[in-house]
Amino acid sequence: MFNKRVNKMNNKVCVITGASKYNAEFSKEDILQHLSAKVGNTYDIASTAWFICNNDFINAENIIVDGGMTKLMIYHNDEGWKLYI
């Protein structure tokens, strides 16, 4: 009937390929606060965008691309919290 699709993609920490001056050095604690145990990169974001654009049944969704960071809810050095490994 409407033939419109609207989706949203959110990402958190991401290493930007080719932009070394913007990329921070990540400690082991920083990396392990992601359930995927890695910091995302531009490929992770682009492949999610490609998936959303190429599947016409996905509609009205907010897809969070953060390696599970928001589900873990531990942010090392934030408000006194420490992630000990």
Contacts in CASP RR format, 6 or more apart in sequence:
PFRMAT RR
TARGET T0000
AUTHOR 0000-0000-0000
METHOD contacts of the structure
MODEL  1
MFNKRVNKMNNKVCVITGASKYNAEFSKEDILQHLSAKVGNTYDIASTAW
FICNNDFINAENIIVDGGMTKLMIYHNDEGWKLYI
5 56 0 8 1.000
5 58 0 8 1.000
5 59 0 8 1.000
6 59 0 8 1.000
6 60 0 8 1.000
7 52 0 8 1.000
7 58 0 8 1.000
7 59 0 8 1.000
7 60 0 8 1.000
7 61 0 8 1.000
7 62 0 8 1.000
7 63 0 8 1.000
8 61 0 8 1.000
8 62 0 8 1.000
8 63 0 8 1.000
9 45 0 8 1.000
9 48 0 8 1.000
9 49 0 8 1.000
9 52 0 8 1.000
9 62 0 8 1.000
9 63 0 8 1.000
9 64 0 8 1.000
9 65 0 8 1.000
10 62 0 8 1.000
10 63 0 8 1.000
10 64 0 8 1.000
10 65 0 8 1.000
10 66 0 8 1.000
11 40 0 8 1.000
11 44 0 8 1.000
11 45 0 8 1.000
11 64 0 8 1.000
11 65 0 8 1.000
11 66 0 8 1.000
12 66 0 8 1.000
12 67 0 8 1.000
12 69 0 8 1.000
12 70 0 8 1.000
13 26 0 8 1.000
13 30 0 8 1.000
13 34 0 8 1.000
13 39 0 8 1.000
13 40 0 8 1.000
13 66 0 8 1.000
13 69 0 8 1.000
14 39 0 8 1.000
14 40 0 8 1.000
14 41 0 8 1.000
14 42 0 8 1.000
14 44 0 8 1.000
14 45 0 8 1.000
15 23 0 8 1.000
15 39 0 8 1.000
15 40 0 8 1.000
15 41 0 8 1.000
15 42 0 8 1.000
16 22 0 8 1.000
16 23 0 8 1.000
16 42 0 8 1.000
17 41 0 8 1.000
17 42 0 8 1.000
17 43 0 8 1.000
26 39 0 8 1.000
27 76 0 8 1.000
28 85 0 8 1.000
29 76 0 8 1.000
29 77 0 8 1.000
29 82 0 8 1.000
29 83 0 8 1.000
29 85 0 8 1.000
30 39 0 8 1.000
30 76 0 8 1.000
31 37 0 8 1.000
31 38 0 8 1.000
31 39 0 8 1.000
32 83 0 8 1.000
32 85 0 8 1.000
33 69 0 8 1.000
33 72 0 8 1.000
33 74 0 8 1.000
33 75 0 8 1.000
33 76 0 8 1.000
33 83 0 8 1.000
34 40 0 8 1.000
34 66 0 8 1.000
34 67 0 8 1.000
34 68 0 8 1.000
34 69 0 8 1.000
34 72 0 8 1.000
35 67 0 8 1.000
35 68 0 8 1.000
35 69 0 8 1.000
35 71 0 8 1.000
35 72 0 8 1.000
36 67 0 8 1.000
36 68 0 8 1.000
38 67 0 8 1.000
40 65 0 8 1.000
40 67 0 8 1.000
44 65 0 8 1.000
44 67 0 8 1.000
45 65 0 8 1.000
48 63 0 8 1.000
48 65 0 8 1.000
51 58 0 8 1.000
52 58 0 8 1.000
52 61 0 8 1.000
52 63 0 8 1.000
64 70 0 8 1.000
74 81 0 8 1.000
74 83 0 8 1.000
75 81 0 8 1.000
76 82 0 8 1.000
76 83 0 8 1.000
END
